[in-house]
Amino acid sequence: MRTVDGRVAGRRGQATRQKLLDCLSEMLRSSPYRDVKVIDVARKAGTSPATFYQYFPDVEGAVLELADGMAAETSDLSALVAGRSWAGKAGWQTAQELVDGFLEFWRRHDAILRVVDLGAAEGDKRFAKIRMKVLNAVNSSLSEAVAELQAKGRVDPEVNPAAVAGSLVVMLAAAASHQKGFTSWGVKQAELKPTLALLTYLGVTGRKPAR
């Protein structure tokens, strides 16, 4: 691990760097991204802005570090669909576990995902790349699942597997980022999950689930 000027950071330096990232992560949970300043992060970490700049070029650079760390955990998402069955009751269970895991991943990384979405929406290719990495963790396996069912004659041959998978992943991401907003529509979490699971199962298999 190196500092901004290329020097190798020692154990103490690495600990300081991690503390700065932890403090930034905590601040993003309660403050708008644009309001977070270097001096505030440094103060919260018990150090100086000069120390912050030894490890990060600016707040955005530190946020990208957090985003990269979050994206490294996408194997948790991939495991929800890779190699899983979509047939019968096993398929319904796959859909339920995918939705449950997807929503939980978004809740766990809510603060940094909001910043990633903002950066991607503004056309920042660095954030867009991270967002696609997160979505691709599920998209590729879903597309393969639809294609396999199609090859077995269980899905309409005119269906585009990539389009189905992409549509479902975007739906899940949008719903996950809007979890708190559903309550204003009178929708409880306990009602949201099975609804998303039903839509996902229908999208992949084209059939009602065998419960």
Disulfide bonds with the S-S distance in Angstrom:
none
